[in-house]
Amino acid sequence: MSHSTGASLTDLHLTVSQVQPASAPTLLITLKNTNPKVPITILTWNSPLDALLVQLGLVIITLSGSSSPLDIPTIMVKRRMPPPEDSLITLEPGQDVSRTLRIGERFVTREQWRGDGSGGPAKVQLRGRWTAVWPGVRKQELLGTKRLETLGSGGEEGVLSGEYESESLDIVM
């Protein structure tokens, strides 16, 4: 999935860690552009930076003692096109961006986090699909252009999409 810029989706390095202490499990999600030469612009919709990450089903939680992920009700979101400016982020070469995500009781109760009493940790993983990634293009170069207006109609030149998946993280309560 490399482009003429020499950048690809593999240049986006995703890490997830737990913030301590917190009343509810809180994740620190960090996305880094590891390409040493090329900026990368990301549409945050459905990405690890999306504010609706849990509600969209992109946070996979497997509780202690369980072999299958917790069934968290998801929502379907219709978003207005073209994407607004605040839904795009440019990572310069070597730059990273982080956000915190609190997984509140409306998604997982304290009792659920404790699991079956076996003492093992719950596991959390982020898994989804990049909606649109532009290697070698900065946010300001996209704003107000046909490139954003026609996004999703197919065949956009210079736009990458594909799967992402974080490492599995043990959650300590």
Beta strands, then each sheet from edge to edge (+ up, - down):
strand 1: 12-19
strand 2: 26-33
strand 3: 40-43
strand 4: 59-62
strand 5: 88-91
strand 6: 96-102
strand 7: 122-135
strand 8: 160-165
strand 9: 169-171
sheet 1: 1+ 2- 6+
sheet 2: 4+ 7- 3+ 5-
sheet 3: 4+ 7- 8+
sheet 4: 4+ 7- 9+
end
